[in-house]
């Protein structure tokens, strides 16, 4: 049992948990300010019901109205990817419809897809995780180096109050976040002609205007996200890859166990509870992304 307690001491994705707690508490205060009578319901009770609601609600279009709704029994379907069924509100049938996308033998379970999500979201919102989840994400903070000769300029371009950016990276290099992650690393590790950073910034701004994403005015404060920087040189790419290795190694050291130790725990431990096992599988999935 001592081993199980030790496993539970590992808190998964505390940033997301704390963010969820703050969001729910903020909504609770807004409701209470608007409807003082709501104070008769404690925050804890509201939070529990809120999580129950968020894990079972369906978004749908009824006629021309985009809304949400509960669908008894439909919310009991378990998750599977690729999806086995598709659901929608049918205006023709005036009801919620789930259609099979493949043959399902009589007596077999019918599955729904909860979407392509990281295990941290599955665990936080639904109470389960998916083994070997190809959508796992991990947080990585990329900071500007104060010892960089171009530090002051880079900090001014990005954000004088926040000389870093946080990313939730995955193993899927087709995801937009991975493009932004590597682009910002190129910006951070760049040590060539400083004018190039301004050239990239200006090009990025004009691209945004051309695509109708923003408008530039003379009084606009110049800030560069650094998330659309193209490949600059082989030397810069090498520095980027070394930085990725350094950041990943640093994150791996934060875990109390190695992947091999986790595999041994799953194989040999006899007293693992459902939550214990999920915790071990969760951190194994995270490590595989960092690795």
C-alpha positions in Angstrom: 0.0 0.0 0.0 2.9 2.3 0.7 3.8 2.1 -3.0 0.3 3.1 -4.0 0.4 6.1 -1.8 3.8 7.1 -3.3 2.3 6.9 -6.8 -0.6 9.2 -5.9 1.9 11.8 -4.7 2.6 12.4 -8.3 0.1 15.1 -9.4 -0.7 15.1 -13.1 -0.9 18.3 -15.0 -1.3 20.5 -11.9 -1.4 23.6 -14.2 -4.5 22.3 -15.9 -6.2 21.2 -12.7 -5.5 24.6 -11.1 -6.7 26.4 -14.2 -10.0 24.4 -14.1 -10.5 25.2 -10.4 -9.9 28.9 -11.0 -12.3 29.0 -14.0 -15.1 27.2 -12.1 -14.7 29.5 -9.1 -14.7 32.6 -11.3 -18.0 31.5 -13.0 -19.4 30.7 -9.6 -18.7 34.3 -8.4 -20.2 35.7 -11.5 -23.4 33.7 -11.0 -23.6 34.7 -7.3 -23.1 38.3 -8.1 -25.9 38.3 -10.6 -28.2 36.0 -8.5 -27.3 36.4 -4.8 -29.8 33.5 -3.9 -27.3 31.1 -5.6 -25.0 31.5 -2.5 -27.2 28.9 -0.8 -25.3 26.3 -2.9 -21.7 25.9 -1.8 -18.8 26.2 -4.3 -17.9 22.6 -3.8 -21.4 21.4 -4.7 -21.5 23.7 -7.7 -18.1 22.4 -8.9 -19.1 18.8 -8.6 -22.3 19.4 -10.6 -20.5 21.6 -13.1 -18.0 18.8 -13.9 -20.8 16.2 -14.2 -22.6 18.5 -16.7 -19.5 19.3 -18.7 -18.6 15.6 -19.2 -22.1 14.7 -20.5 -23.3 17.6 -22.5 -23.6 17.6 -26.3 -23.1 20.6 -28.6 -25.7 20.7 -31.4 -27.5 22.8 -33.9 -31.3 22.7 -33.6 -32.7 24.5 -36.7 -30.5 27.6 -37.0 -29.7 27.7 -33.3 -26.4 26.5 -31.9 -27.0 25.2 -28.4 -26.1 22.4 -25.9 -28.2 19.7 -24.5 -28.3 16.5 -22.4 -29.1 13.2 -24.2 -29.9 10.4 -21.7 -28.4 7.0 -22.7 -26.3 8.6 -25.5 -24.0 10.0 -22.9 -23.3 6.4 -21.7 -21.3 5.4 -24.8 -17.6 4.8 -24.2 -14.8 6.4 -26.2 -13.0 5.0 -29.1 -10.8 6.3 -31.9 -11.2 6.1 -34.8 -14.9 6.8 -34.3 -17.4 4.0 -34.7 -20.5 6.2 -34.7 -21.5 9.8 -35.6 -24.1 11.8 -33.8 -26.1 14.9 -34.6 -29.5 16.6 -34.0 -31.8 15.7 -36.9 -34.2 18.5 -37.7 -36.0 16.1 -40.0 -36.6 13.5 -37.2 -36.8 16.3 -34.5 -34.4 14.4 -32.3 -30.9 13.4 -31.5 -29.6 10.7 -33.8 -26.5 8.4 -33.5 -25.6 6.6 -36.7 -23.2 3.6 -37.0 -20.2 4.1 -39.4 -19.5 0.3 -39.5 -21.2 -3.0 -38.8 -21.7 -3.6 -35.1 -22.5 -7.2 -34.2 -25.6 -7.7 -32.1 -24.7 -7.7 -28.4 -21.4 -5.8 -28.9 -20.7 -2.4 -27.4 -21.3 0.7 -29.5 -18.6 3.4 -29.1 -18.6 7.1 -29.5 -15.5 9.3 -30.0 -14.9 12.0 -27.5 -12.4 13.5 -29.9 -8.6 13.7 -30.3 -7.6 14.7 -26.8 -4.6 14.5 -24.5 -4.9 12.1 -21.6 -4.8 15.0 -19.2 -8.1 16.2 -20.6 -9.6 12.8 -20.6 -8.7 12.3 -17.0 -9.7 15.7 -15.9 -13.1 15.8 -17.7 -14.1 12.2 -17.9 -12.1 10.2 -15.3 -10.3 7.8 -17.6 -7.2 7.7 -19.9 -6.4 6.1 -23.2 -3.3 3.8 -23.3 -0.8 4.6 -26.1 -2.6 7.8 -26.8 -1.2 9.5 -30.0 -2.7 12.8 -28.9 -0.8 13.2 -25.6 0.6 16.6 -25.0 3.1 18.0 -22.5 3.9 21.5 -21.4 7.2 23.1 -22.2 8.3 26.7 -21.4 10.8 28.3 -23.8 12.6 31.2 -22.3 14.9 33.9 -23.8 18.5 33.6 -22.6 19.5 36.7 -20.6 23.1 36.0 -21.6 22.2 36.3 -25.3 23.8 39.3 -27.0 20.4 40.0 -28.6 18.4 39.5 -25.5 17.2 43.0 -25.0 16.0 43.3 -28.6 14.3 39.9 -28.6 12.6 40.6 -25.3 11.3 43.9 -26.7 10.0 42.2 -29.8 8.2 39.4 -28.0 6.9 41.0 -24.8 8.9 43.1 -22.3 6.7 41.7 -19.4 7.0 38.0 -20.4 10.3 36.9 -22.0 9.1 33.4 -22.6 6.3 31.4 -24.2 4.7 28.2 -23.1 3.6 25.4 -25.5 1.8 22.1 -25.2 3.7 20.0 -27.5 2.9 16.5 -28.9 4.5 13.8 -31.1 2.4 14.9 -34.1 4.5 17.3 -36.1 1.6 18.2 -38.3 -0.1 20.1 -35.4 0.1 23.9 -35.6 1.5 24.1 -32.1 4.6 22.2 -33.2 5.2 24.7 -36.0 4.9 27.5 -33.5 7.1 25.7 -31.0 10.0 25.2 -33.4 9.5 28.7 -34.9 9.9 30.3 -31.5 13.0 28.2 -30.8 14.6 29.5 -34.0 13.8 33.0 -32.8 15.3 32.3 -29.3 18.4 30.6 -30.7 19.0 33.0 -33.6 22.5 34.7 -33.4 22.8 36.1 -36.9 22.2 39.6 -38.3 19.6 41.3 -35.9 18.0 43.0 -38.9 16.7 39.6 -40.0 14.5 39.4 -37.0 12.8 42.6 -38.0 12.5 41.4 -41.6 10.7 38.3 -40.4 8.5 40.4 -38.1 7.5 42.8 -40.9 6.8 39.9 -43.3 4.7 38.2 -40.6 2.6 41.3 -40.0 1.9 41.8 -43.7 1.0 38.2 -44.0 -1.6 38.7 -41.2 -3.0 41.8 -42.9 -3.2 40.0 -46.3 -5.1 37.2 -44.7 -7.4 39.6 -42.9 -6.3 38.5 -39.4 -5.3 42.0 -38.2 -5.0 45.6 -39.0 -1.9 47.7 -38.7 -2.1 51.3 -37.5 0.8 53.8 -37.1 0.2 53.8 -33.3 0.3 50.0 -33.0 2.9 48.8 -30.5 5.3 46.5 -32.3 5.3 43.0 -30.8 6.4 39.9 -32.4 5.1 36.5 -31.4 8.1 34.7 -32.9 5.9 31.7 -33.9 6.2 32.0 -37.7 9.9 32.1 -38.1 11.1 30.0 -41.1 14.3 28.0 -41.2 17.3 30.4 -41.1 20.3 28.2 -41.4 21.7 24.7 -40.7 23.6 26.0 -37.7 20.4 27.6 -36.3 18.5 24.3 -36.7 21.2 22.4 -34.9 21.0 24.8 -32.0 17.2 24.4 -32.0 17.5 20.6 -31.9 20.0 20.7 -29.0 17.6 23.0 -27.2 14.8 20.6 -27.6 17.0 17.9 -26.1 17.9 20.1 -23.2 14.3 21.1 -22.4 13.1 17.5 -22.7 15.9 16.1 -20.4 15.1 18.8 -17.9 11.4 17.9 -17.8 12.2 14.2 -17.6 14.2 14.8 -14.4 11.0 16.2 -12.7 9.5 12.7 -12.7 10.1 10.4 -9.6 10.5 7.3 -11.8 11.9 6.3 -15.2 9.8 4.7 -18.0 11.3 1.3 -17.1 10.4 1.7 -13.5 6.8 2.6 -14.4 6.6 -0.5 -16.6 7.8 -2.6 -13.7 5.2 -1.1 -11.4 2.4 -1.9 -13.8 3.7 -5.4 -14.3 4.6 -6.4 -10.7 2.5 -4.3 -8.3 -0.5 -6.2 -6.9 -2.2 -3.3 -5.0 -2.6 -0.7 -7.7 -6.0 0.9 -7.6 -7.7 2.2 -10.7 -6.4 5.7 -10.0 -2.9 4.4 -9.2 -2.7 2.7 -12.5 -4.1 5.7 -14.4 -1.4 7.9 -12.8 1.4 5.6 -13.9 0.0 5.2 -17.4 -0.4 9.0 -17.6 3.1 9.8 -16.7 4.4 7.1 -19.0 2.6 8.8 -21.9 4.0 12.2 -21.0 7.6 10.8 -20.8 7.2 9.2 -24.3 6.4 12.7 -25.7 9.4 14.2 -23.9 11.6 11.3 -24.9 
